[in-house]
Amino acid sequence: MEFLKYDTPTMEFLKAPMLFLVISSLTTICSAVNKGGYWPTWAQASFPPANIDTSLVTHVYYAFLAPNQNTFQFEIDATTASALNSFTTTLHKKSPPVKTLFSIGGGSFGTEIFSNMASSPASRGRFINSTIQVARRFNFDGVDLDWEYPETQTAMNNFGLLLDEWRVAVNKEAQSTGKQRLLLSAATNYKPQITFKEVVKYPVGSINKNLDWINAMCYDYHGSWDVTKTGHLAALYDPNGISTSDGLQAWIKAGIQREKLVMGLPLFGRTWKLKDPAVHGIGAPAVGLGPGNEGGMLYSEVQTFNAQNKATVVFDEPTVSYYSYAGTSWIGYDDVESVKRKIVYAQSLKIGGYFFWTIVGDQNWKISRLASNTWKA
Ligand SMILES: *[C@@H]1O[C@H](CO)[C@@H](O)[C@H](O)[C@H]1NC(C)=O
């Protein structure tokens, strides 16, 4: 879109061919499906970036980096520097190469540092400059902001201002260096509004104008924060509650450009301990968390658990989701049929693609391959 900056009469004759170039490059962007995967740094030893099958993804996110809470700039120690270097070098050299982004923040990072950073032009500027420096120093293709979540409308509006200034800064930097512009994305709530003390709304206009896409986190609809009953973490449909179809439709209704909306898919499950092993449906009474790490399990661990415990596996047609149970253990997760149905659904909405949290949760690339084969570019 840089062409549009030529706005003088003498450049008038250039506009038609340039508009053509803009349109044809947009068409290229639209037809390429965004197939993302977050790579968590805790997987450095168990699942190093070299293990990633880059034929099945287009964008891989290094998750996460955190800015200093006072300066809002990144202080990269030697260990992290080496991890960042090896991440981008490994993934760029692979065949095919993929785009790399580093993701800032994350669920456990909280909201306060971001809301402080976003509250003034000076602190936004320091943060933005530091993201560009880190991206260039370690050869990333872009930056992803995972602010969970802007909790007031003021924070949401400041998030919008941050995106305005960030986009101007990466455009300028690309012009002055001649390098490809850095990509900008953000992980967001599954739908464009969230209820805290007040209902807050994402700045959809700013997102459309400034971000290349958003990763809508279409999961964690139920989890360890409610142990009284089982619930699915990522139902496609749920007439009585939260669902991926509701979230995606709400984003579209709020005016997001469809190609900038990317659907999250969980490669993990959430577990409960059933009150009565004989009552085991979705919404069954529970008395606590089930197996796994604080009620969470990678998809691959769910598969192992099901096999080892001869669990009963149920595909729930109304919600398009899976759950399994064995004794008092209950696990909700996504598997072959639900992922396929979600991909077909996302395609029917003509959105930009999908991403996995996390890429290291798969079992021998089964789900990633299925998703990629289901949604051909
Ligand atoms: C950020 O970088 C730009 C370009 O180098 C510079 O003009 C600006 O003063 C910097 N802003 C801050 C807050 O450091």
The ligand as a Gaussian input file, in Angstrom:
#p B3LYP/6-31G(d) Opt

LIG

0 1
 C       12.007000       5.627000      17.506000
 O       12.790000       5.561000      16.330000
 C       12.585000       6.659000      15.460000
 C       13.315000       6.342000      14.149000
 O       14.625000       5.899000      14.418000
 C       13.018000       7.926000      16.131000
 O       12.808000       9.031000      15.299000
 C       12.213000       8.097000      17.422000
 O       12.680000       9.234000      18.142000
 C       12.298000       6.865000      18.308000
 N       11.336000       7.014000      19.390000
 C       11.630000       6.719000      20.649000
 C       10.532000       6.984000      21.640000
 O       12.670000       6.235000      20.996000

